[in-house]
Amino acid sequence: MLDKLKNIQTIHSLTKVYLIGITAIAICVSIFAIYMSFQFAEAQRQKVYVLDNGKSLILALAQDINQARPSEAKAHVQRFHELFFTMTPNMKSIENNINQALQLTDETPAFYYKERKSKQYYEHIVQGGIICEIFTDSVVVNMDKYPYEATYYGKTTFMRSTDIEYFSIVSEQLLINCPRTDENPHGFVLGKWNIKEFQSIKKVRR
């Protein structure tokens, strides 16, 4: 009789242990499921769906704007200089590049352009068959102060039929936030543009 009672007590104890264990496992699974649900919801929140001409659906991950902004600032400054200083001996091409560049800025580069134009600088480029290219060394942006201060360092070349002349260029500018457009995808206005240095560093005969 005592053995039977002991067996019943043992079975009862084991049953309690099993129930406690199953309950603990169920709680852990529930907590894990809730955690994964929050993670999934956060991942979905950071996804943007974009229609491509109304035909296809492209999934784009939204990046943290604060992290991407310095890179966008550098790209904006670099893009402006590439458009403004890249020239071929074709007036329509030059004007097209200049107009695109001026959509990224305030009025200060326009004054520089008008001054050059009044001195027939661009006509000289066309008539001389000169090809101008610019190469970026670096762009330094201070994002700790607004408007953001940026300094551009690069080299530009003037390729003539007889020689290639290299110039160093350093410019300073401010960057102001603005709405993004197709013409201004980075969402900045480049302002108070000032060429600090533009000087010949070498000339190589072709």
N, CA, C and O of each residue as an XYZ file, in Angstrom:
824
protein
N       0.823     -1.208      0.000
C       0.000      0.000      0.000
C       0.862      1.265      0.000
O       0.620      2.214     -0.745
N       1.862      1.236      0.855
C       2.778      2.386      0.912
C       3.506      2.586     -0.411
O       3.745      3.715     -0.840
N       3.853      1.470     -1.049
C       4.544      1.565     -2.355
C       3.649      2.222     -3.380
O       4.112      3.024     -4.191
N       2.357      1.886     -3.352
C       1.432      2.486     -4.305
C       1.304      3.980     -4.070
O       1.264      4.767     -5.015
N       1.240      4.370     -2.776
C       1.151      5.790     -2.446
C       2.403      6.544     -2.907
O       2.328      7.655     -3.432
N       3.554      5.902     -2.692
C       4.810      6.527     -3.139
C       4.832      6.697     -4.651
O       5.277      7.724     -5.165
N       4.336      5.660     -5.373
C       4.294      5.747     -6.841
C       3.377      6.875     -7.299
O       3.682      7.607     -8.240
N       2.237      6.995     -6.603
C       1.294      8.074     -6.956
C       1.923      9.438     -6.719
O       1.788     10.353     -7.532
N       2.623      9.557     -5.576
C       3.281     10.830     -5.261
C       4.378     11.137     -6.290
O       4.554     12.276     -6.723
N       5.098     10.091     -6.657
C       6.172     10.275     -7.646
C       5.596     10.737     -8.980
O       6.094     11.673     -9.605
N       4.518     10.042     -9.403
C       3.874     10.398    -10.672
C       3.345     11.832    -10.602
O       3.468     12.602    -11.555
N       2.751     12.174     -9.445
C       2.219     13.527     -9.273
C       3.342     14.570     -9.348
O       3.182     15.630     -9.955
N       4.477     14.249     -8.720
C       5.619     15.174     -8.749
C       6.161     15.343    -10.166
O       6.457     16.453    -10.610
N       6.283     14.208    -10.865
C       6.781     14.258    -12.248
C       5.830     15.055    -13.143
O       6.237     15.820    -14.017
N       4.528     14.828    -12.872
C       3.535     15.564    -13.675
C       3.678     17.070    -13.464
O       3.597     17.848    -14.415
N       3.892     17.478    -12.199
C       4.081     18.896    -11.900
C       5.322     19.442    -12.595
O       5.313     20.548    -13.135
N       6.399     18.638    -12.572
C       7.645     19.068    -13.233
C       7.422     19.241    -14.727
O       7.849     20.225    -15.330
N       6.723     18.233    -15.325
C       6.448     18.312    -16.757
C       5.601     19.535    -17.086
O       5.857     20.249    -18.056
N       4.579     19.759    -16.247
C       3.704     20.910    -16.498
C       4.472     22.231    -16.384
O       4.311     23.142    -17.196
N       5.319     22.301    -15.338
C       6.137     23.524    -15.166
C       7.076     23.708    -16.355
O       7.247     24.818    -16.859
N       7.688     22.597    -16.801
C       8.609     22.665    -17.931
C       7.906     23.084    -19.199
O       8.399     23.934    -19.941
N       6.724     22.476    -19.457
C       5.961     22.822    -20.660
C       5.521     24.283    -20.614
O       5.563     24.991    -21.620
N       5.092     24.725    -19.410
C       4.677     26.129    -19.257
C       5.842     27.080    -19.529
O       5.684     28.094    -20.208
N       7.019     26.737    -18.987
C       8.207     27.575    -19.193
C       8.571     27.646    -20.674
O       8.893     28.714    -21.194
N       8.514     26.492    -21.346
C       8.822     26.457    -22.782
C       7.821     27.303    -23.564
O       8.194     28.044    -24.473
N       6.530     27.180    -23.193
C       5.488     27.952    -23.878
C       5.707     29.456    -23.701
O       5.542     30.237    -24.637
N       6.088     29.847    -22.467
C       6.357     31.272    -22.208
C       7.533     31.755    -23.048
O       7.481     32.835    -23.636
N       8.603     30.947    -23.101
C       9.790     31.322    -23.884
C       9.455     31.454    -25.364
O       9.884     32.396    -26.030
N       8.670     30.483    -25.874
C       8.267     30.533    -27.283
C       7.433     31.776    -27.560
O       7.596     32.422    -28.596
N       6.536     32.111    -26.632
C       5.678     33.290    -26.803
C       6.516     34.573    -26.829
O       6.313     35.447    -27.671
N       7.473     34.666    -25.876
C       8.346     35.853    -25.826
C       9.163     35.964    -27.106
O       9.312     37.052    -27.664
N       9.694     34.829    -27.571
C      10.485     34.832    -28.804
C       9.620     35.243    -29.996
O      10.060     36.005    -30.858
N       8.381     34.731    -30.039
C       7.482     35.060    -31.147
C       7.146     36.552    -31.154
O       7.097     37.184    -32.209
N       6.913     37.109    -29.942
C       6.620     38.548    -29.847
C       7.824     39.373    -30.286
O       7.676     40.362    -31.005
N       9.035     38.958    -29.845
C      10.260     39.668    -30.218
C      10.456     39.652    -31.729
O      10.771     40.679    -32.329
N      10.267     38.472    -32.350
C      10.448     38.354    -33.795
C       9.398     39.168    -34.554
O       9.669     39.695    -35.633
N       8.202     39.262    -33.980
C       7.154     40.061    -34.614
C       7.534     41.531    -34.642
O       7.333     42.216    -35.645
N       8.093     42.019    -33.518
C       8.546     43.406    -33.472
C       9.695     43.647    -34.457
O       9.745     44.677    -35.129
N      10.615     42.680    -34.531
C      11.733     42.801    -35.461
C      11.242     42.843    -36.899
O      11.720     43.642    -37.705
N      10.288     41.983    -37.216
C       9.737     41.941    -38.570
C       9.012     43.246    -38.899
O       9.145     43.780    -40.000
N       8.240     43.755    -37.927
C       7.505     45.005    -38.141
C       8.462     46.163    -38.375
O       8.209     47.019    -39.222
N       9.586     46.193    -37.610
C      10.584     47.252    -37.783
C      11.254     47.159    -39.138
O      11.503     48.175    -39.787
N      11.550     45.921    -39.570
C      12.165     45.729    -40.890
C      11.226     46.178    -41.997
O      11.663     46.786    -42.974
N       9.928     45.883    -41.850
C       8.955     46.306    -42.856
C       8.808     47.819    -42.877
O       8.602     48.418    -43.933
N       8.914     48.431    -41.707
C       8.783     49.893    -41.628
C       9.888     50.602    -42.372
O       9.690     51.711    -42.869
N      11.061     49.973    -42.458
C      12.199     50.591    -43.116
C      12.296     50.224    -44.594
O      13.339     50.426    -45.216
N      11.231     49.693    -45.152
C      11.207     49.369    -46.572
C      10.289     50.333    -47.300
O       9.213     50.682    -46.814
N      10.738     50.759    -48.483
C       9.960     51.678    -49.299
C       9.661     50.995    -50.622
O      10.561     50.429    -51.242
N       8.421     51.038    -51.060
C       8.048     50.456    -52.337
C       7.896     51.569    -53.361
O       7.154     52.527    -53.143
N       8.601     51.441    -54.478
C       8.626     52.485    -55.484
C       8.110     51.942    -56.797
O       8.543     50.880    -57.245
N       7.190     52.657    -57.419
C       6.689     52.254    -58.724
C       7.625     52.756    -59.804
O       7.952     53.942    -59.842
N       8.055     51.874    -60.674
C       8.947     52.219    -61.771
C       8.120     52.413    -63.028
O       7.804     51.452    -63.730
N       7.763     53.692    -63.316
C       6.934     54.018    -64.478
C       5.597     53.272    -64.466
O       5.009     53.017    -65.517
N       5.134     52.933    -63.289
C       3.855     52.265    -63.170
C       3.845     50.827    -63.647
O       2.776     50.227    -63.763
N       5.000     50.263    -63.925
C       5.047     48.917    -64.491
C       5.552     47.883    -63.491
O       4.901     46.863    -63.265
N       6.678     48.137    -62.911
C       7.255     47.150    -62.009
C       7.389     47.724    -60.614
O       7.456     48.940    -60.433
N       7.427     46.836    -59.624
C       7.537     47.246    -58.223
C       8.943     46.976    -57.742
O       9.391     45.829    -57.738
N       9.640     48.014    -57.338
C      11.022     47.894    -56.868
C      11.035     48.068    -55.358
O      10.433     48.997    -54.818
N      11.727     47.165    -54.692
C      11.838     47.240    -53.228
C      13.146     47.945    -52.894
O      14.223     47.462    -53.245
N      13.053     49.095    -52.211
C      14.248     49.856    -51.843
C      14.297     49.991    -50.332
O      13.308     50.366    -49.703
N      15.437     49.687    -49.759
C      15.605     49.832    -48.317
C      15.865     51.301    -47.986
O      16.745     51.930    -48.575
N      15.106     51.836    -47.055
C      15.293     53.224    -46.641
C      16.453     53.315    -45.674
O      16.474     52.617    -44.660
N      17.403     54.152    -45.970
C      18.576     54.301    -45.120
C      18.359     55.435    -44.124
O      17.527     56.321    -44.320
N      19.107     55.375    -43.096
C      19.059     56.435    -42.099
C      19.571     57.720    -42.736
O      20.718     57.785    -43.177
N      18.716     58.745    -42.783
C      19.060     59.988    -43.474
C      20.280     60.647    -42.840
O      21.144     61.172    -43.543
N      20.346     60.618    -41.533
C      21.476     61.260    -40.860
C      22.804     60.611    -41.227
O      23.823     61.296    -41.316
N      22.803     59.298    -41.440
C      24.030     58.608    -41.813
C      24.392     58.864    -43.269
O      25.572     58.957    -43.608
N      23.387     58.980    -44.130
C      23.635     59.145    -45.563
C      23.956     60.592    -45.936
O      24.560     60.842    -46.979
N      23.561     61.537    -45.100
C      23.679     62.957    -45.457
C      25.107     63.408    -45.764
O      25.299     64.109    -46.757
N      26.116     63.050    -44.976
C      27.485     63.482    -45.324
C      27.929     62.998    -46.701
O      28.568     63.742    -47.444
N      27.596     61.765    -47.041
C      27.960     61.232    -48.358
C      27.230     61.979    -49.464
O      27.798     62.253    -50.521
N      25.964     62.307    -49.210
C      25.195     63.061    -50.202
C      25.766     64.471    -50.376
O      25.796     65.004    -51.486
N      26.213     65.061    -49.282
C      26.806     66.403    -49.357
C      28.053     66.392    -50.225
O      28.234     67.269    -51.069
N      28.912     65.406    -50.020
C      30.125     65.295    -50.827
C      29.784     65.064    -52.293
O      30.395     65.658    -53.181
N      28.809     64.200    -52.540
C      28.410     63.903    -53.911
C      27.830     65.142    -54.593
O      28.041     65.350    -55.788
N      27.103     65.958    -53.839
C      26.520     67.184    -54.398
C      27.611     68.159    -54.832
O      27.561     68.710    -55.932
N      28.593     68.365    -53.961
C      29.699     69.276    -54.273
C      30.490     68.758    -55.472
O      30.834     69.524    -56.372
N      30.772     67.471    -55.481
C      31.528     66.876    -56.581
C      30.765     66.987    -57.898
O      31.344     67.319    -58.933
N      29.460     66.707    -57.852
C      28.654     66.776    -59.073
C      28.632     68.179    -59.653
O      28.736     68.352    -60.867
N      28.496     69.180    -58.795
C      28.506     70.564    -59.281
C      29.802     70.879    -60.014
O      29.772     71.431    -61.114
N      30.922     70.539    -59.425
C      32.213     70.856    -60.044
C      32.419     70.088    -61.349
O      32.987     70.618    -62.304
N      31.960     68.852    -61.384
C      32.075     68.076    -62.620
C      31.291     68.734    -63.754
O      31.777     68.818    -64.882
N      30.092     69.193    -63.456
C      29.272     69.836    -64.482
C      29.842     71.196    -64.891
O      29.851     71.547    -66.071
N      30.309     71.942    -63.917
C      30.754     73.309    -64.180
C      32.086     73.372    -64.927
O      32.312     74.288    -65.719
N      32.969     72.398    -64.676
C      34.318     72.474    -65.245
C      34.591     71.447    -66.348
O      35.681     71.440    -66.921
N      33.631     70.589    -66.653
C      33.816     69.655    -67.763
C      33.300     70.317    -69.033
O      32.118     70.647    -69.134
N      34.193     70.508    -70.004
C      33.829     71.212    -71.231
C      34.448     70.545    -72.455
O      35.571     70.042    -72.414
N      33.694     70.556    -73.524
C      34.180     70.115    -74.828
C      34.044     71.300    -75.784
O      33.310     72.242    -75.484
N      34.722     71.277    -76.907
C      34.627     72.410    -77.842
C      33.285     72.444    -78.570
O      33.225     72.376    -79.797
N      32.218     72.549    -77.790
C      30.870     72.619    -78.334
C      30.047     73.515    -77.404
O      29.809     73.166    -76.248
N      29.618     74.663    -77.914
C      28.965     75.650    -77.063
C      27.660     75.121    -76.469
O      27.340     75.419    -75.318
N      26.914     74.348    -77.233
C      25.656     73.805    -76.722
C      25.907     72.858    -75.558
O      25.168     72.873    -74.573
N      26.949     72.031    -75.664
C      27.298     71.103    -74.595
C      27.749     71.856    -73.346
O      27.382     71.495    -72.228
N      28.547     72.904    -73.546
C      29.030     73.709    -72.419
C      27.854     74.349    -71.691
O      27.770     74.278    -70.465
N      26.945     74.973    -72.437
C      25.805     75.653    -71.833
C      24.882     74.661    -71.121
O      24.318     74.978    -70.073
N      24.729     73.472    -71.684
C      23.899     72.451    -71.050
C      24.483     72.041    -69.703
O      23.754     71.926    -68.718
N      25.804     71.817    -69.656
C      26.460     71.460    -68.390
C      26.340     72.583    -67.363
O      26.042     72.338    -66.194
N      26.575     73.814    -67.811
C      26.507     74.965    -66.911
C      25.098     75.112    -66.338
O      24.932     75.346    -65.141
N      24.094     74.975    -67.186
C      22.706     75.110    -66.720
C      22.360     74.041    -65.696
O      21.672     74.322    -64.715
N      22.832     72.811    -65.915
C      22.598     71.749    -64.929
C      23.294     72.064    -63.610
O      22.740     71.848    -62.532
N      24.526     72.582    -63.716
C      25.294     72.917    -62.513
C      24.606     74.014    -61.712
O      24.561     73.955    -60.483
N      24.066     75.021    -62.411
C      23.458     76.157    -61.725
C      22.151     75.792    -61.027
O      21.689     76.539    -60.164
N      21.552     74.668    -61.379
C      20.350     74.207    -60.687
C      20.674     73.623    -59.319
O      19.773     73.334    -58.531
N      21.971     73.449    -59.036
C      22.411     72.895    -57.756
C      22.881     73.980    -56.788
O      23.303     73.674    -55.673
N      22.811     75.265    -57.213
C      23.474     76.329    -56.458
C      22.582     77.552    -56.267
O      21.461     77.626    -56.769
N      23.140     78.520    -55.507
C      22.525     79.840    -55.448
C      23.091     80.660    -56.614
O      23.555     80.091    -57.602
N      23.052     81.986    -56.503
C      23.449     82.822    -57.641
C      24.953     83.038    -57.780
O      25.392     83.554    -58.808
N      25.766     82.661    -56.780
C      27.193     83.011    -56.841
C      27.944     82.362    -58.003
O      28.749     83.054    -58.625
N      27.739     81.072    -58.346
C      28.426     80.539    -59.522
C      27.952     81.181    -60.822
O      28.702     81.235    -61.797
N      26.703     81.670    -60.843
C      26.183     82.328    -62.049
C      26.964     83.604    -62.332
O      27.214     83.930    -63.492
N      27.354     84.335    -61.277
C      28.170     85.544    -61.471
C      29.515     85.183    -62.092
O      30.003     85.868    -62.991
N      30.102     84.105    -61.601
C      31.388     83.641    -62.133
C      31.237     83.257    -63.602
O      32.093     83.582    -64.424
N      30.158     82.571    -63.925
C      29.893     82.149    -65.309
C      29.717     83.370    -66.223
O      30.280     83.419    -67.317
N      28.933     84.353    -65.764
C      28.689     85.540    -66.582
C      29.973     86.337    -66.799
O      30.190     86.896    -67.874
N      30.813     86.385    -65.783
C      32.087     87.099    -65.915
C      32.983     86.424    -66.954
O      33.586     87.089    -67.795
N      33.058     85.097    -66.881
C      33.843     84.353    -67.865
C      33.275     84.537    -69.273
O      34.012     84.719    -70.242
N      31.968     84.484    -69.357
C      31.317     84.597    -70.667
C      31.557     85.970    -71.282
O      31.755     86.084    -72.491
N      31.539     87.021    -70.447
C      31.769     88.374    -70.946
C      33.179     88.543    -71.498
O      33.426     89.394    -72.352
N      34.090     87.731    -71.004
C      35.478     87.772    -71.481
C      35.732     86.761    -72.603
O      36.877     86.516    -72.984
N      34.638     86.174    -73.131
C      34.687     85.207    -74.235
C      35.541     83.977    -73.898
O      36.208     83.404    -74.760
N      35.498     83.597    -72.638
C      36.260     82.440    -72.182
C      35.776     81.161    -72.866
O      36.583     80.339    -73.298
N      34.472     81.000    -72.961
C      33.920     79.770    -73.529
C      34.084     79.736    -75.049
O      34.269     78.670    -75.635
N      34.017     80.901    -75.678
C      34.301     80.953    -77.111
C      35.741     80.515    -77.389
O      36.016     79.853    -78.390
N      36.645     80.888    -76.500
C      38.057     80.495    -76.642
C      38.196     78.968    -76.534
O      38.989     78.358    -77.252
N      37.420     78.365    -75.633
C      37.440     76.905    -75.478
C      37.000     76.234    -76.782
O      37.620     75.277    -77.246
N      35.909     76.761    -77.363
C      35.365     76.174    -78.592
C      36.310     76.389    -79.765
O      36.616     75.448    -80.498
N      36.763     77.594    -79.944
C      37.630     77.918    -81.082
C      38.991     77.224    -80.993
O      39.589     76.883    -82.014
N      39.467     77.023    -79.782
C      40.760     76.364    -79.609
C      40.674     74.850    -79.602
O      41.695     74.169    -79.509
N      39.454     74.314    -79.701
C      39.303     72.859    -79.681
C      39.789     72.240    -78.373
O      40.351     71.145    -78.366
N      39.568     72.946    -77.273
C      40.087     72.525    -75.973
C      39.074     71.621    -75.258
O      37.873     71.891    -75.254
N      39.578     70.559    -74.665
C      38.749     69.666    -73.852
C      39.168     69.833    -72.395
O      40.341     69.679    -72.053
N      38.202     70.146    -71.547
C      38.493     70.364    -70.124
C      37.844     69.260    -69.293
O      36.660     68.963    -69.451
N      38.624     68.666    -68.421
C      38.120     67.640    -67.509
C      38.530     67.992    -66.090
O      39.514     68.702    -65.878
N      37.778     67.498    -65.126
C      38.113     67.751    -63.723
C      38.163     66.432    -62.969
O      37.363     65.530    -63.216
N      39.107     66.331    -62.053
C      39.305     65.120    -61.267
C      39.290     65.494    -59.788
O      40.056     66.349    -59.344
N      38.423     64.854    -59.047
C      38.269     65.162    -57.622
C      39.328     64.448    -56.801
O      39.501     63.234    -56.911
N      40.037     65.212    -55.976
C      40.963     64.610    -55.003
C      40.209     64.270    -53.708
O      40.291     63.152    -53.198
N      39.485     65.250    -53.200
C      38.703     65.012    -51.985
C      37.694     66.131    -51.780
O      37.837     67.229    -52.319
N      36.679     65.830    -50.994
C      35.698     66.825    -50.567
C      35.564     66.699    -49.054
O      35.251     65.627    -48.537
N      35.801     67.792    -48.357
C      35.725     67.798    -46.892
C      34.484     68.589    -46.480
O      34.321     69.750    -46.857
N      33.614     67.949    -45.703
C      32.364     68.591    -45.280
C      32.278     68.582    -43.759
O      32.503     67.553    -43.121
N      31.953     69.724    -43.191
C      31.734     69.838    -41.746
C      30.228     69.832    -41.494
O      29.543     70.824    -41.746
N      29.716     68.694    -40.990
C      28.285     68.557    -40.751
C      27.884     68.984    -39.335
O      26.725     68.848    -38.944
N      28.855     69.503    -38.573
C      28.570     69.908    -37.193
C      28.007     71.323    -37.111
O      27.513     71.739    -36.063
N      28.082     72.061    -38.215
C      27.622     73.442    -38.216
C      26.736     73.665    -39.434
O      27.063     73.216    -40.532
N      25.613     74.356    -39.243
C      24.694     74.611    -40.342
C      24.590     76.104    -40.616
O      24.456     76.881    -39.670
N      24.647     76.538    -41.874
C      24.834     75.754    -43.095
C      26.159     74.989    -43.079
O      27.145     75.449    -42.504
N      26.167     73.823    -43.712
C      27.339     72.964    -43.705
C      28.465     73.575    -44.554
O      28.244     74.055    -45.666
N      29.656     73.538    -43.999
C      30.825     74.073    -44.712
C      31.511     72.949    -45.488
O      31.732     71.863    -44.952
N      31.844     73.214    -46.744
C      32.476     72.201    -47.587
C      33.653     72.807    -48.350
O      33.600     73.948    -48.811
N      34.706     72.017    -48.467
C      35.881     72.428    -49.235
C      36.166     71.358    -50.282
O      36.228     70.166    -49.980
N      36.336     71.808    -51.506
C      36.593     70.892    -52.626
C      38.055     71.004    -53.046
O      38.588     72.104    -53.195
N      38.699     69.845    -53.235
C      40.079     69.789    -53.725
C      40.106     68.930    -54.987
O      39.623     67.798    -54.988
N      40.666     69.472    -56.046
C      40.713     68.698    -57.287
C      41.732     69.238    -58.264
O      42.473     70.177    -57.974
N      41.746     68.619    -59.432
C      42.610     69.055    -60.528
C      41.791     69.080    -61.800
O      40.936     68.222    -62.021
N      42.058     70.066    -62.633
C      41.386     70.159    -63.919
C      42.436     70.227    -65.020
O      43.511     70.799    -64.835
N      42.115     69.643    -66.156
C      43.055     69.612    -67.274
C      42.478     70.365    -68.465
O      41.276     70.328    -68.724
N      43.368     71.053    -69.185
C      43.025     71.698    -70.446
C      43.807     70.984    -71.538
O      45.020     71.153    -71.662
N      43.106     70.191    -72.319
C      43.757     69.397    -73.350
C      43.658     70.115    -74.694
O      42.578     70.250    -75.269
N      44.807     70.570    -75.176
C      44.883     71.226    -76.482
C      45.528     70.273    -77.484
O      45.944     69.173    -77.120
N      45.610     70.691    -78.731
C      46.224     69.833    -79.749
C      47.722     69.690    -79.535
O      48.328     68.713    -79.975
N      48.320     70.671    -78.853
C      49.775     70.658    -78.678
C      50.223     70.247    -77.279
O      51.337     69.755    -77.104
N      49.366     70.446    -76.287
C      49.782     70.150    -74.912
C      48.588     69.898    -73.999
O      47.435     70.112    -74.372
N      48.899     69.442    -72.805
C      47.893     69.281    -71.739
C      48.372     70.073    -70.532
O      49.468     69.841    -70.022
N      47.546     71.010    -70.079
C      47.914     71.834    -68.923
C      47.063     71.413    -67.724
O      45.849     71.241    -67.831
N      47.732     71.254    -66.584
C      47.068     70.811    -65.359
C      46.953     71.980    -64.383
O      47.908     72.727    -64.168
N      45.771     72.120    -63.801
C      45.520     73.170    -62.815
C      45.024     72.540    -61.509
O      44.260     71.575    -61.517
N      45.470     73.105    -60.405
C      44.911     72.690    -59.111
C      43.745     73.616    -58.799
O      43.789     74.806    -59.111
N      42.726     73.081    -58.195
C      41.553     73.884    -57.846
C      41.108     73.558    -56.431
O      40.973     72.396    -56.047
N      40.882     74.629    -55.663
C      40.342     74.504    -54.304
C      39.194     75.501    -54.200
O      39.358     76.683    -54.501
N      38.055     75.027    -53.781
C      36.911     75.924    -53.627
C      36.263     75.721    -52.263
O      36.334     74.646    -51.667
N      35.635     76.785    -51.792
C      34.902     76.741    -50.526
C      33.446     77.089    -50.796
O      33.148     77.926    -51.648
N      32.541     76.441    -50.065
C      31.125     76.687    -50.255
C      30.329     76.274    -49.020
O      30.831     75.581    -48.135
N      29.088     76.716    -48.987
C      28.159     76.305    -47.940
C      27.071     75.438    -48.570
O      26.742     75.593    -49.746
N      26.529     74.541    -47.788
C      25.449     73.680    -48.256
C      24.216     73.898    -47.393
O      24.283     73.859    -46.165
N      23.085     74.129    -48.059
C      21.817     74.358    -47.374
C      20.831     73.281    -47.801
O      20.739     72.957    -48.986
N      20.097     72.725    -46.848
C      19.104     71.703    -47.165
C      17.971     72.289    -47.994
O      17.577     73.439    -47.803
N      17.453     71.483    -48.917
C      16.317     71.890    -49.735
C      15.566     70.639    -50.185
O      16.097     69.535    -50.066
N      14.347     70.785    -50.696
C      13.611     69.607    -51.195
C      14.346     68.941    -52.359
O      15.000     69.612    -53.157
N      14.232     67.634    -52.446
C      14.849     66.894    -53.540
C      13.988     67.025    -54.797
O      12.759     67.048    -54.730
N      14.665     67.111    -55.943
C      13.992     67.120    -57.238
C      14.778     66.233    -58.182
O      15.855     65.747    -57.838
N      14.234     66.021    -59.383
C      14.970     65.242    -60.380
C      16.278     65.931    -60.746
O      17.289     65.275    -60.993
N      16.248     67.256    -60.777
C      17.454     68.016    -61.122
C      18.419     68.123    -59.939
O      19.621     68.314    -60.126
N      17.888     68.000    -58.734
C      18.701     68.133    -57.522
C      18.392     66.960    -56.585
O      17.719     67.138    -55.570
N      18.886     65.758    -56.926
C      18.507     64.554    -56.172
C      19.055     64.491    -54.758
O      18.510     63.768    -53.925
N      20.132     65.237    -54.461
C      20.738     65.171    -53.133
C      20.066     66.100    -52.124
O      20.269     65.957    -50.919
N      19.272     67.043    -52.608
C      18.555     67.914    -51.688
C      19.426     68.940    -50.994
O      19.282     69.169    -49.793
N      20.336     69.565    -51.746
C      21.173     70.637    -51.205
C      21.201     71.814    -52.181
O      21.047     71.640    -53.390
N      21.398     72.999    -51.638
C      21.740     74.167    -52.448
C      23.166     74.560    -52.084
O      23.468     74.820    -50.919
N      24.038     74.600    -53.084
C      25.424     75.005    -52.868
C      25.473     76.529    -52.935
O      25.102     77.117    -53.950
N      25.928     77.170    -51.860
C      25.910     78.624    -51.795
C      27.245     79.231    -51.411
O      28.148     78.555    -50.918
N      27.339     80.542    -51.657
C      28.549     81.319    -51.340
C      29.805     80.621    -51.860
O      30.798     80.479    -51.145
N      29.740     80.197    -53.098
C      30.844     79.477    -53.734
C      32.003     80.425    -53.987
O      31.830     81.508    -54.547
N      33.171     80.007    -53.571
C      34.358     80.848    -53.720
C      35.540     79.988    -54.142
O      35.896     79.030    -53.455
N      36.153     80.336    -55.285
C      37.347     79.618    -55.730
C      38.550     80.192    -54.991
O      38.976     81.321    -55.235
N      39.073     79.396    -54.097
C      40.196     79.842    -53.267
C      41.514     79.712    -54.011
O      42.436     80.502    -53.805
N      41.598     78.705    -54.884
C      42.845     78.485    -55.626
C      42.521     77.918    -56.999
O      41.726     76.986    -57.119
N      43.128     78.474    -58.022
C      43.033     77.940    -59.382
C      44.322     78.331    -60.095
O      44.439     79.432    -60.633
N      45.282     77.418    -60.091
C      46.584     77.769    -60.656
C      47.197     76.600    -61.424
O      46.971     75.428    -61.123
N      47.980     76.976    -62.425
C      48.636     75.977    -63.266
C      49.740     75.281    -62.467
O      50.520     75.935    -61.775
N      49.799     73.959    -62.568
C      50.837     73.220    -61.849
C      51.840     72.542    -62.788
O      52.988     72.301    -62.412
N      51.396     72.238    -64.013
C      52.356     71.710    -64.994
C      51.717     71.682    -66.374
O      50.495     71.715    -66.524
N      52.597     71.617    -67.387
C      52.155     71.532    -68.777
C      52.969     70.455    -69.470
O      54.197     70.448    -69.397
N      52.287     69.559    -70.134
C      52.948     68.426    -70.804
C      52.664     68.502    -72.303
O      51.510     68.615    -72.718
N      53.713     68.441    -73.105
C      53.518     68.480    -74.560
C      53.006     67.132    -75.057
O      53.390     66.080    -74.544
N      52.153     67.178    -76.042
C      51.562     65.945    -76.586
C      52.386     65.444    -77.769
O      52.053     64.420    -78.363
